[in-house]
Amino acid sequence: MQEEIENAQYQDYMLSYVDTLLDLQLPEENRKLSDREMVSLCSEFLQAGTDTTSTALQWIMANLVKHPHIQAKLFEEIHGVVEEEKGKVEEEELQKMPYLRQ
C-alpha cells in the first residue's frame, strides 16, 4: 500500500525550472548555485519571457496604427462577438474570431 502511495505521488510530480537549478552542479567550481545566483537566473528567465511578449505586443499595436483598415476589421469582429457590458474577451470567444486568429 505504501509503495502505491509513493508511486501515485511520483506520477503527480512535475519537475520545475527551480528544481533543475537546485540540482545543478557547477563543474568548473565543483559546487551548487548559491541562493543569490538562483534568484538572478530566475529573474533573467522571467524577464526574457516578458521582454519578448512586450516587444511582440508593441509591434502588433504599431502595425494596427499603421494599417487602420485592419484595425477597423478587427474592431468589428471583436464588437460582433463580445458583449459590450463584459468589457473583455473570453478565451472561448476567440474561436468565433477567425480574422483575429489568423
C-alpha positions as CSV (number, residue, x, y, z in Angstrom):
1,M,0.0,0.0,0.0
2,Q,2.8,2.5,0.9
3,E,4.5,1.7,-2.4
4,E,1.3,2.6,-4.3
5,I,1.0,5.9,-2.5
6,E,4.6,6.8,-3.3
7,N,4.1,5.8,-6.9
8,A,1.0,8.0,-7.2
9,Q,2.8,10.9,-5.6
10,Y,5.7,10.4,-8.0
11,Q,3.3,10.4,-11.0
12,D,1.9,13.7,-10.0
13,Y,5.3,15.3,-9.5
14,M,6.3,17.9,-12.2
15,L,9.9,18.9,-12.4
16,S,10.2,22.7,-12.4
17,Y,12.9,25.2,-13.5
18,V,13.8,25.9,-9.9
19,D,14.2,22.1,-9.3
20,T,16.8,22.0,-12.0
21,L,18.6,24.9,-10.5
22,L,18.6,23.3,-7.1
23,D,20.2,20.1,-8.6
24,L,22.7,22.0,-10.8
25,Q,26.3,21.4,-10.1
26,L,28.9,23.8,-11.5
27,P,31.5,21.5,-12.8
28,E,34.4,24.0,-13.0
29,E,33.9,25.1,-9.4
30,N,32.5,21.8,-8.1
31,R,29.7,23.5,-6.2
32,K,26.0,24.2,-6.3
33,L,24.4,27.5,-7.1
34,S,24.0,30.0,-4.3
35,D,20.6,31.4,-3.5
36,R,21.6,34.7,-5.0
37,E,22.7,33.0,-8.2
38,M,19.4,31.1,-8.4
39,V,17.4,34.3,-7.8
40,S,19.4,36.0,-10.6
41,L,18.8,33.2,-13.0
42,C,15.1,33.1,-12.2
43,S,14.8,36.8,-12.7
44,E,16.6,36.6,-16.1
45,F,14.3,33.8,-17.1
46,L,11.1,35.7,-16.3
47,Q,12.4,39.0,-17.7
48,A,13.3,37.3,-21.0
49,G,9.8,36.0,-21.4
50,T,8.3,39.4,-20.5
51,D,10.5,41.3,-22.9
52,T,9.6,39.1,-25.9
53,T,5.9,39.4,-25.2
54,S,6.1,43.1,-24.7
55,T,8.1,43.6,-27.9
56,A,5.5,41.5,-29.9
57,L,2.6,43.5,-28.5
58,Q,4.3,46.8,-29.3
59,W,4.9,45.6,-32.9
60,I,1.3,44.5,-33.2
61,M,-0.1,47.8,-31.9
62,A,2.3,49.8,-34.1
63,N,1.1,47.9,-37.2
64,L,-2.6,48.3,-36.2
65,V,-2.0,52.1,-36.1
66,K,-0.2,51.9,-39.4
67,H,-3.0,50.0,-41.1
68,P,-6.3,51.4,-39.9
69,H,-8.3,49.2,-42.3
70,I,-7.0,46.1,-40.4
71,Q,-7.7,47.8,-37.1
72,A,-11.3,48.5,-38.2
73,K,-11.8,44.9,-39.3
74,L,-10.6,43.6,-36.0
75,F,-12.8,46.0,-34.1
76,E,-15.9,45.0,-36.0
77,E,-15.1,41.3,-35.5
78,I,-14.5,41.7,-31.7
79,H,-17.5,44.0,-31.3
80,G,-19.7,41.4,-33.1
81,V,-18.7,38.6,-30.7
82,V,-18.1,40.2,-27.3
83,E,-21.0,41.7,-25.3
84,E,-20.4,45.4,-24.6
85,E,-21.1,45.2,-20.9
86,K,-18.5,42.5,-20.5
87,G,-15.6,44.7,-21.4
88,K,-13.2,41.8,-22.1
89,V,-12.7,38.9,-24.5
90,E,-13.1,35.4,-23.0
91,E,-11.0,32.6,-24.4
92,E,-14.0,30.7,-25.8
93,E,-15.0,33.8,-27.8
94,L,-11.6,33.7,-29.6
95,Q,-12.9,30.6,-31.5
96,K,-15.5,32.8,-33.0
97,M,-13.0,35.3,-34.4
98,P,-11.3,33.9,-37.5
99,Y,-9.7,37.1,-38.6
100,L,-8.1,37.7,-35.2
101,R,-6.7,34.1,-35.1
102,Q,-5.0,34.3,-38.5
